[in-house]
Amino acid sequence: MSAAKPTRVVEKSAAPPELTTSVSPPNSIKLAMDPAPASASDPSLVDPKEHVTRLTEDMFKKVAEYMRGELMATSDDYRLLETMNNVTRDKYSDMSALAQTLMGEMSKVQTTCKALFLGARSPQSASYPLIIRNDVDFSRYVVQIDEVSKQIDYLEQVANELDDYSKYLENRIQAVVSSSDPTLESASPHARYFVDLTEAKVKTLIK
């Protein structure tokens, strides 16, 4: 058997001693590294009067801006109303002028109608002066015009009926003439003459 190898023991070296010497920073660096005062960062330590004063000033500024905006909007509304009133006034002025012109024209037409209804002569003629009366009643003339219109309508209806009856007679005569009825061929000359005469008269009326 071979002999065992000897074990080598390595001893750990001791830790180096700690440095106890500290270097203090300069005064300028120390002042820059110091924290801010507690009163500047903590709201609870701020002066209440100063805080209330600042909030009050901010509130008054916002209220003033709001009131300024409201006043500007109201001013714009009043300016718009003023413009609308001016346009309306001009429009009514034009309508008033137009109404006065129409009144003058209506007065002329009424004067002419009165002169015509009274049988007055032309005003340019010195021997036949224009006669104008204010007590003329136009209603009776309107009634007469309506009656004449009704009579014209009735005459037109009668004329249409006569036209239809003439066409009916013409068709009957043409049918009788063109038919091969032995009674017509064997009729007397007087009957034949009457048929021809009636046909000629109907054709004349139609023309």
Buried (B, 14 or more C-beta within 10 A) or exposed (E): EEEEEEEEEEEEEEEEEEEEEEEEEEEEEEEEEEEEEEEEEEEEEEEEEEEEEEEEEEEEEEEEEEEEEEEEEEEEEEEEEEEEEEEEEEEEEEEEEEEEEEEEEEEEEBBEEBBEBEEBEEBEEEEEEBEEEEEBEEEEEEEEEEEEEEEEEEEEEEEEEEEEEBEEBBEEBEEEEEEEEEEEEEBEEEEEEEBEEBBEEBEEEEE
